[in-house]
Amino acid sequence: MKKICSILYVIVLGLFSSFKPSTACEYAGSNINFVKSQTQRAIAEDDINQARYFTYKAVNAIEKSRSQLADCGCQDATLNITDGLENLKKATRTSSINATRLLLNRALENILGGLEAMENHGLHGTKYSDNVLVMNTVATANAKLAMKLPEDDILHKKIDESLENYKESLNTIILNVNCKDARAFAQRVFTNCEAELLKPKLTEGKKYYNLRTKEITAAALEKLGDCNN
């Protein structure tokens, strides 16, 4: 009986780990992808003031993402992004564009490392050395799973269903509207979702809605391409 209970605890912990952190890491990943894009824009600038402008946007986005990173719980990602933040801050204090780019490229490497760590977070495994700590953690996860998993699962399902209409409408726009106009519309939606996800204290519903809307819109933007053909 004890062996069966232990197996059930492990299964429950696995379900909990695969559900909650994965969504939390998606929220964090969305914000850090924004950081990546702003850092890349800063690197592409020849004017040091413009480079600083995009660098500050990247810095602010990381600062606003601290709670999402904490919820994700990926230590490797947090360490990489913390290093990236330091390099971004240093980049705002340089006096030449070359020195700025050097630090920005280092920051970009850190940020890419953080994104990769978040993507692989589910494969890291759980590291505990104390058996009592393991059992306490499993029991806590079991309780949280019982309370939160059904509610979040139902909420996410409802939002996914509601976004089917948006997905169909977006496909209709792609097929029937001028490419550049369709792309401009999709880009506005994508940018708005990015901005919403950076806001602190969003409800779970608003976070998930904006995350999935952003993903659907990103797929549409990829389908549209650069509209030059």
VEXFIBA-730723 format. One line per field, with one value per atom (N, C-alpha, C): atom name; x, y, z; residue in one letter. Coordinates in steps of 0.02 Angstrom, whole numbers. Example, Ala and Ser with C-alpha at 12.3 -4.5 7.8 and 13.67 -1.06 7.14 Angstrom:
residues 2
at c(N_CA_C_N_CA_C) $
px c(660_615_660_642_684_645) $
py c(-284_-225_-165_-112_-53_2) $
pz c(390_390_390_354_357_394) $
aa c(a_a_a_s_s_s) $
***
This chain:
residues 229
at c(N_CA_C_N_CA_C_N_CA_C_N_CA_C_N_CA_C_N_CA_C_N_CA_C_N_CA_C_N_CA_C_N_CA_C_N_CA_C_N_CA_C_N_CA_C_N_CA_C_N_CA_C_N_CA_C_N_CA_C_N_CA_C_N_CA_C_N_CA_C_N_CA_C_N_CA_C_N_CA_C_N_CA_C_N_CA_C_N_CA_C_N_CA_C_N_CA_C_N_CA_C_N_CA_C_N_CA_C_N_CA_C_N_CA_C_N_CA_C_N_CA_C_N_CA_C_N_CA_C_N_CA_C_N_CA_C_N_CA_C_N_CA_C_N_CA_C_N_CA_C_N_CA_C_N_CA_C_N_CA_C_N_CA_C_N_CA_C_N_CA_C_N_CA_C_N_CA_C_N_CA_C_N_CA_C_N_CA_C_N_CA_C_N_CA_C_N_CA_C_N_CA_C_N_CA_C_N_CA_C_N_CA_C_N_CA_C_N_CA_C_N_CA_C_N_CA_C_N_CA_C_N_CA_C_N_CA_C_N_CA_C_N_CA_C_N_CA_C_N_CA_C_N_CA_C_N_CA_C_N_CA_C_N_CA_C_N_CA_C_N_CA_C_N_CA_C_N_CA_C_N_CA_C_N_CA_C_N_CA_C_N_CA_C_N_CA_C_N_CA_C_N_CA_C_N_CA_C_N_CA_C_N_CA_C_N_CA_C_N_CA_C_N_CA_C_N_CA_C_N_CA_C_N_CA_C_N_CA_C_N_CA_C_N_CA_C_N_CA_C_N_CA_C_N_CA_C_N_CA_C_N_CA_C_N_CA_C_N_CA_C_N_CA_C_N_CA_C_N_CA_C_N_CA_C_N_CA_C_N_CA_C_N_CA_C_N_CA_C_N_CA_C_N_CA_C_N_CA_C_N_CA_C_N_CA_C_N_CA_C_N_CA_C_N_CA_C_N_CA_C_N_CA_C_N_CA_C_N_CA_C_N_CA_C_N_CA_C_N_CA_C_N_CA_C_N_CA_C_N_CA_C_N_CA_C_N_CA_C_N_CA_C_N_CA_C_N_CA_C_N_CA_C_N_CA_C_N_CA_C_N_CA_C_N_CA_C_N_CA_C_N_CA_C_N_CA_C_N_CA_C_N_CA_C_N_CA_C_N_CA_C_N_CA_C_N_CA_C_N_CA_C_N_CA_C_N_CA_C_N_CA_C_N_CA_C_N_CA_C_N_CA_C_N_CA_C_N_CA_C_N_CA_C_N_CA_C_N_CA_C_N_CA_C_N_CA_C_N_CA_C_N_CA_C_N_CA_C_N_CA_C_N_CA_C_N_CA_C_N_CA_C_N_CA_C_N_CA_C_N_CA_C_N_CA_C_N_CA_C_N_CA_C_N_CA_C_N_CA_C_N_CA_C_N_CA_C_N_CA_C_N_CA_C_N_CA_C_N_CA_C_N_CA_C_N_CA_C_N_CA_C_N_CA_C_N_CA_C_N_CA_C_N_CA_C_N_CA_C_N_CA_C_N_CA_C_N_CA_C_N_CA_C_N_CA_C_N_CA_C_N_CA_C_N_CA_C_N_CA_C_N_CA_C_N_CA_C_N_CA_C_N_CA_C_N_CA_C_N_CA_C_N_CA_C_N_CA_C_N_CA_C_N_CA_C_N_CA_C_N_CA_C_N_CA_C_N_CA_C_N_CA_C_N_CA_C_N_CA_C_N_CA_C_N_CA_C_N_CA_C_N_CA_C_N_CA_C_N_CA_C_N_CA_C_N_CA_C_N_CA_C) $
px c(41_0_43_96_141_175_192_225_178_114_65_55_51_43_102_161_221_219_198_193_142_84_32_56_94_121_167_209_255_217_164_124_90_62_29_79_137_189_209_214_232_179_115_61_63_72_75_133_191_251_243_211_205_153_105_52_70_78_86_149_209_269_272_244_248_211_151_114_150_174_211_273_307_367_348_289_266_256_226_216_284_330_397_432_426_458_432_367_338_371_378_409_483_518_589_601_554_559_554_513_509_576_607_673_723_719_764_756_693_680_705_697_721_797_828_901_928_895_915_907_853_843_897_917_970_1036_1051_1113_1115_1057_1054_1061_1055_1059_1131_1140_1205_1210_1153_1152_1149_1196_1201_1140_1109_1049_990_983_930_943_1007_1025_1008_1021_1004_928_891_818_790_812_788_818_878_908_869_847_807_740_712_650_660_718_734_744_779_791_725_681_616_574_578_539_563_628_654_631_635_614_541_500_428_414_464_454_479_500_529_480_417_368_355_353_343_401_462_521_521_499_495_443_386_334_357_397_424_469_510_550_612_631_691_752_793_851_901_912_960_938_873_847_855_839_845_917_964_1035_1058_1038_1057_1028_965_931_956_974_1005_1071_1112_1175_1160_1108_1089_1069_1032_1011_1071_1121_1181_1217_1222_1255_1215_1149_1107_1117_1120_1130_1199_1249_1316_1316_1276_1273_1246_1205_1177_1227_1283_1332_1396_1397_1457_1455_1513_1517_1527_1532_1540_1492_1472_1425_1456_1521_1554_1554_1568_1567_1496_1448_1378_1359_1378_1361_1393_1454_1489_1449_1428_1390_1320_1291_1224_1226_1280_1286_1296_1333_1340_1272_1235_1168_1123_1127_1086_1102_1166_1185_1155_1157_1126_1051_1019_946_926_964_950_961_1012_1024_967_939_882_820_808_751_758_818_830_820_843_835_761_721_649_615_636_607_622_681_702_686_650_639_606_559_525_569_628_674_726_729_781_776_713_704_703_680_677_736_771_832_821_812_807_852_886_930_899_848_819_752_743_682_620_628_572_549_598_582_544_564_530_457_443_375_333_363_327_309_358_346_292_293_243_174_169_105_77_122_100_77_115_96_30_18_-44_-103_-95_-148_-161_-107_-115_-148_-129_-157_-232_-253_-324_-364_-333_-368_-366_-308_-297_-302_-283_-280_-348_-403_-467_-489_-481_-501_-463_-397_-356_-371_-380_-392_-457_-510_-574_-569_-534_-525_-488_-433_-393_-433_-472_-513_-564_-596_-645_-613_-554_-519_-497_-471_-452_-512_-570_-630_-651_-648_-668_-621_-558_-509_-513_-553_-562_-593_-641_-672_-622_-578_-525_-478_-460_-415_-446_-510_-545_-550_-565_-571_-503_-450_-383_-365_-383_-371_-410_-471_-512_-479_-453_-418_-358_-320_-260_-278_-334_-355_-386_-419_-461_-439_-391_-370_-300_-286_-219_-167_-113_-63_-35_-18_12_-38_-101_-153_-164_-166_-176_-118_-58_1_2_-19_-21_-71_-128_-178_-151_-122_-96_-39_3_59_34_-20_-49_-75_-108_-133_-74_-23_35_69_80_113_71_5_-38_-34_-32_-27_40_93_159_156_124_120_77_22_-22_14_53_87_142_165_215_185_119_87_87_101_101_30_24_-39_-97_-84_-138_-171_-236_-269_-245_-255_-235_-270_-334_-372_-343_-327_-299_-230_-190_-123_-129_-171_-178_-208_-259_-291_-240_-201_-152_-96_-76_-24_-46_-106_-131_-148_-175_-188_-123_-72_-6_20_12_36_-1_-67_-108_-87_-78_-61_10_56_124_124_82_77_50_3_-25_28_67_120_172_187_234_206_141_108_107_97_95_164_217_284_295_340_355_312_266_218_252_313_348_337_313_302_232) $
py c(-60_0_63_62_120_132_77_83_114_93_120_195_213_285_326_298_334_345_293_298_351_351_400_471_479_545_570_525_543_563_525_541_609_621_686_743_734_786_798_744_751_789_775_811_885_897_967_1003_972_1004_1018_972_980_1032_1044_1092_1163_1176_1245_1278_1247_1282_1293_1248_1256_1319_1331_1392_1453_1449_1504_1522_1470_1482_1510_1494_1524_1599_1618_1690_1725_1696_1725_1726_1672_1668_1721_1734_1787_1854_1870_1934_1937_1882_1881_1881_1855_1862_1935_1973_2045_2077_2057_2082_2067_2006_1986_2032_2045_2087_2158_2186_2254_2257_2204_2201_2197_2157_2152_2218_2254_2319_2368_2364_2407_2392_2328_2308_2335_2337_2358_2434_2472_2545_2569_2621_2654_2715_2740_2798_2774_2797_2772_2790_2847_2866_2822_2804_2758_2688_2668_2603_2602_2657_2661_2658_2689_2690_2618_2577_2508_2466_2484_2448_2460_2523_2538_2501_2493_2456_2383_2355_2286_2280_2328_2329_2332_2377_2385_2322_2289_2228_2172_2167_2117_2133_2197_2217_2200_2208_2193_2118_2078_2006_1966_1999_1963_1913_1932_1886_1826_1838_1782_1734_1761_1718_1678_1710_1674_1619_1632_1581_1524_1540_1487_1440_1469_1428_1397_1422_1395_1435_1407_1443_1459_1413_1425_1486_1490_1546_1611_1611_1671_1696_1650_1669_1699_1668_1694_1764_1772_1835_1890_1871_1918_1943_1897_1918_1963_1946_1987_2057_2061_2126_2170_2139_2176_2203_2162_2184_2238_2233_2286_2352_2349_2411_2441_2398_2423_2456_2428_2454_2525_2543_2611_2662_2637_2683_2692_2662_2668_2733_2752_2815_2805_2743_2730_2676_2679_2630_2560_2557_2491_2456_2495_2467_2446_2488_2472_2406_2398_2337_2275_2283_2227_2201_2247_2228_2203_2233_2210_2139_2124_2056_2005_2025_1982_1971_2027_2023_1977_1983_1941_1867_1851_1781_1757_1799_1782_1770_1815_1810_1748_1733_1672_1610_1613_1558_1550_1606_1604_1574_1593_1566_1491_1470_1398_1360_1388_1355_1348_1399_1395_1342_1337_1287_1217_1208_1141_1130_1178_1176_1111_1085_1024_963_968_911_912_967_973_920_903_856_894_860_890_868_915_899_913_860_865_813_832_785_757_790_770_737_675_637_671_702_736_794_832_888_864_807_779_766_732_714_776_826_888_924_924_957_921_854_814_827_828_839_908_958_1026_1030_998_997_962_909_872_916_954_999_1054_1084_1138_1111_1051_1021_1012_988_976_1041_1097_1160_1198_1197_1244_1212_1150_1120_1120_1097_1098_1168_1217_1285_1314_1308_1334_1297_1231_1191_1212_1222_1244_1314_1359_1427_1428_1391_1390_1361_1310_1279_1328_1366_1415_1469_1491_1543_1516_1455_1424_1420_1401_1396_1465_1515_1583_1611_1589_1615_1581_1528_1496_1544_1585_1634_1686_1707_1755_1724_1661_1627_1622_1605_1601_1669_1721_1788_1812_1795_1814_1780_1717_1681_1712_1734_1767_1832_1869_1932_1918_1866_1849_1833_1799_1777_1833_1881_1929_2002_2017_2087_2095_2155_2172_2151_2119_2090_2141_2200_2250_2274_2281_2301_2246_2184_2127_2122_2132_2127_2183_2244_2300_2286_2257_2240_2187_2134_2080_2105_2149_2175_2217_2255_2295_2249_2195_2147_2116_2095_2063_2110_2172_2222_2236_2239_2251_2193_2132_2073_2074_2092_2098_2148_2206_2258_2235_2201_2177_2126_2082_2030_2057_2117_2149_2183_2190_2223_2178_2207_2167_2152_2098_2080_2068_2042_2021_1959_1952_1890_1833_1772_1714_1714_1733_1734_1783_1843_1894_1874_1845_1822_1769_1719_1663_1687_1731_1757_1793_1837_1875_1831_1781_1735_1697_1667_1628_1672_1732_1779_1797_1809_1825_1768_1706_1648_1639_1647_1641_1696_1756_1813_1806_1778_1767_1718_1667_1618_1652_1698_1734_1780_1813_1856_1817_1757_1714_1693_1679_1659_1717_1778_1837_1854_1840_1856_1932_1955_2026_2065_2030_2059_2089_2071_2098_2055_1994_1949_1956) $
pz c(0_0_0_42_46_-22_-56_-121_-172_-170_-217_-205_-140_-124_-148_-141_-163_-239_-275_-348_-368_-332_-347_-333_-278_-262_-318_-343_-397_-460_-475_-534_-527_-468_-455_-461_-432_-435_-508_-546_-617_-655_-641_-674_-655_-591_-567_-599_-602_-629_-703_-739_-811_-829_-781_-797_-778_-712_-689_-713_-703_-725_-800_-840_-912_-934_-906_-923_-895_-835_-805_-846_-871_-912_-980_-1004_-1067_-1058_-1002_-989_-985_-947_-941_-1008_-1046_-1111_-1160_-1156_-1199_-1185_-1120_-1102_-1121_-1111_-1127_-1202_-1241_-1314_-1334_-1298_-1310_-1293_-1239_-1220_-1276_-1302_-1357_-1418_-1437_-1496_-1486_-1425_-1412_-1411_-1386_-1385_-1457_-1498_-1568_-1605_-1589_-1620_-1598_-1535_-1509_-1544_-1555_-1588_-1660_-1692_-1763_-1772_-1717_-1722_-1729_-1770_-1777_-1731_-1711_-1667_-1595_-1554_-1485_-1443_-1456_-1418_-1434_-1498_-1517_-1489_-1489_-1459_-1385_-1351_-1279_-1268_-1314_-1308_-1307_-1355_-1357_-1300_-1279_-1223_-1159_-1148_-1089_-1091_-1151_-1157_-1137_-1156_-1138_-1062_-1033_-960_-923_-943_-910_-915_-973_-983_-936_-926_-879_-808_-789_-722_-710_-762_-756_-757_-775_-782_-723_-670_-613_-583_-576_-546_-591_-657_-704_-702_-698_-694_-629_-575_-511_-514_-546_-553_-596_-647_-691_-652_-607_-563_-595_-653_-687_-666_-624_-597_-652_-698_-753_-794_-809_-848_-809_-745_-704_-701_-692_-689_-755_-811_-877_-889_-872_-884_-837_-776_-730_-758_-785_-817_-877_-915_-972_-950_-895_-869_-851_-819_-801_-862_-914_-976_-1011_-1008_-1038_-1001_-936_-896_-911_-917_-934_-1002_-1049_-1117_-1119_-1070_-1068_-1042_-1015_-985_-1026_-1085_-1128_-1167_-1193_-1230_-1305_-1328_-1400_-1422_-1486_-1512_-1515_-1527_-1530_-1461_-1409_-1342_-1323_-1344_-1331_-1364_-1427_-1464_-1432_-1410_-1379_-1318_-1276_-1216_-1234_-1285_-1307_-1335_-1371_-1397_-1341_-1289_-1231_-1197_-1192_-1161_-1202_-1268_-1312_-1302_-1295_-1282_-1216_-1165_-1100_-1107_-1143_-1152_-1191_-1244_-1282_-1239_-1197_-1150_-1101_-1079_-1033_-1066_-1128_-1165_-1176_-1193_-1204_-1138_-1083_-1019_-1001_-1016_-1003_-1045_-1109_-1153_-1129_-1099_-1075_-1001_-971_-898_-875_-914_-896_-896_-928_-933_-878_-838_-788_-733_-717_-661_-595_-543_-476_-435_-403_-366_-292_-254_-181_-150_-97_-64_0_26_89_77_102_89_119_177_209_166_139_96_35_8_-50_-35_21_39_53_86_99_34_-12_-76_-115_-115_-149_-120_-54_-21_-38_-38_-55_-128_-172_-243_-253_-215_-219_-200_-146_-123_-174_-200_-249_-313_-332_-393_-385_-327_-315_-319_-295_-293_-359_-393_-449_-518_-524_-591_-626_-593_-628_-648_-603_-617_-676_-675_-730_-795_-790_-849_-883_-844_-871_-901_-865_-888_-955_-958_-1019_-1078_-1064_-1117_-1144_-1100_-1122_-1164_-1144_-1182_-1250_-1252_-1315_-1362_-1336_-1377_-1403_-1359_-1380_-1434_-1433_-1481_-1549_-1554_-1619_-1670_-1647_-1691_-1715_-1669_-1688_-1740_-1729_-1774_-1844_-1847_-1911_-1945_-1905_-1933_-1960_-1924_-1946_-2011_-2018_-2080_-2138_-2124_-2175_-2197_-2149_-2166_-2209_-2193_-2231_-2304_-2312_-2379_-2421_-2387_-2424_-2420_-2376_-2368_-2397_-2422_-2446_-2394_-2418_-2373_-2323_-2347_-2302_-2250_-2270_-2221_-2170_-2194_-2149_-2101_-2126_-2083_-2031_-2052_-2005_-1949_-1967_-1916_-1868_-1896_-1854_-1809_-1836_-1797_-1738_-1749_-1694_-1638_-1658_-1608_-1570_-1607_-1577_-1527_-1548_-1505_-1443_-1451_-1394_-1343_-1369_-1325_-1287_-1321_-1288_-1231_-1244_-1193_-1134_-1149_-1095_-1051_-1081_-1043_-998_-1013_-970_-909_-908_-851_-790_-732_-670_-646_-609_-576_-623_-683_-727_-699_-710_-689_-734_-710_-750_-817_-817_-880_-930_-907_-953_-978_-933_-955_-1009_-996_-1043_-1109_-1104_-1165_-1209_-1179_-1218_-1244_-1205_-1228_-1290_-1286_-1343_-1403_-1391_-1446_-1480_-1441_-1469_-1512_-1488_-1525_-1592_-1590_-1651_-1700_-1675_-1718_-1746_-1706_-1729_-1788_-1784_-1839_-1902_-1893_-1950_-1982_-1940_-1965_-2005_-1980_-2016_-2083_-2084_-2147_-2197_-2172_-2215_-2244_-2206_-2229_-2230_-2275_-2277_-2327_-2361_-2408_-2470_-2483_-2542_-2605_-2595_-2653_-2679) $
aa c(m_m_m_k_k_k_k_k_k_i_i_i_c_c_c_s_s_s_i_i_i_l_l_l_y_y_y_v_v_v_i_i_i_v_v_v_l_l_l_g_g_g_l_l_l_f_f_f_s_s_s_s_s_s_f_f_f_k_k_k_p_p_p_s_s_s_t_t_t_a_a_a_c_c_c_e_e_e_y_y_y_a_a_a_g_g_g_s_s_s_n_n_n_i_i_i_n_n_n_f_f_f_v_v_v_k_k_k_s_s_s_q_q_q_t_t_t_q_q_q_r_r_r_a_a_a_i_i_i_a_a_a_e_e_e_d_d_d_d_d_d_i_i_i_n_n_n_q_q_q_a_a_a_r_r_r_y_y_y_f_f_f_t_t_t_y_y_y_k_k_k_a_a_a_v_v_v_n_n_n_a_a_a_i_i_i_e_e_e_k_k_k_s_s_s_r_r_r_s_s_s_q_q_q_l_l_l_a_a_a_d_d_d_c_c_c_g_g_g_c_c_c_q_q_q_d_d_d_a_a_a_t_t_t_l_l_l_n_n_n_i_i_i_t_t_t_d_d_d_g_g_g_l_l_l_e_e_e_n_n_n_l_l_l_k_k_k_k_k_k_a_a_a_t_t_t_r_r_r_t_t_t_s_s_s_s_s_s_i_i_i_n_n_n_a_a_a_t_t_t_r_r_r_l_l_l_l_l_l_l_l_l_n_n_n_r_r_r_a_a_a_l_l_l_e_e_e_n_n_n_i_i_i_l_l_l_g_g_g_g_g_g_l_l_l_e_e_e_a_a_a_m_m_m_e_e_e_n_n_n_h_h_h_g_g_g_l_l_l_h_h_h_g_g_g_t_t_t_k_k_k_y_y_y_s_s_s_d_d_d_n_n_n_v_v_v_l_l_l_v_v_v_m_m_m_n_n_n_t_t_t_v_v_v_a_a_a_t_t_t_a_a_a_n_n_n_a_a_a_k_k_k_l_l_l_a_a_a_m_m_m_k_k_k_l_l_l_p_p_p_e_e_e_d_d_d_d_d_d_i_i_i_l_l_l_h_h_h_k_k_k_k_k_k_i_i_i_d_d_d_e_e_e_s_s_s_l_l_l_e_e_e_n_n_n_y_y_y_k_k_k_e_e_e_s_s_s_l_l_l_n_n_n_t_t_t_i_i_i_i_i_i_l_l_l_n_n_n_v_v_v_n_n_n_c_c_c_k_k_k_d_d_d_a_a_a_r_r_r_a_a_a_f_f_f_a_a_a_q_q_q_r_r_r_v_v_v_f_f_f_t_t_t_n_n_n_c_c_c_e_e_e_a_a_a_e_e_e_l_l_l_l_l_l_k_k_k_p_p_p_k_k_k_l_l_l_t_t_t_e_e_e_g_g_g_k_k_k_k_k_k_y_y_y_y_y_y_n_n_n_l_l_l_r_r_r_t_t_t_k_k_k_e_e_e_i_i_i_t_t_t_a_a_a_a_a_a_a_a_a_l_l_l_e_e_e_k_k_k_l_l_l_g_g_g_d_d_d_c_c_c_n_n_n_n_n_n) $
***
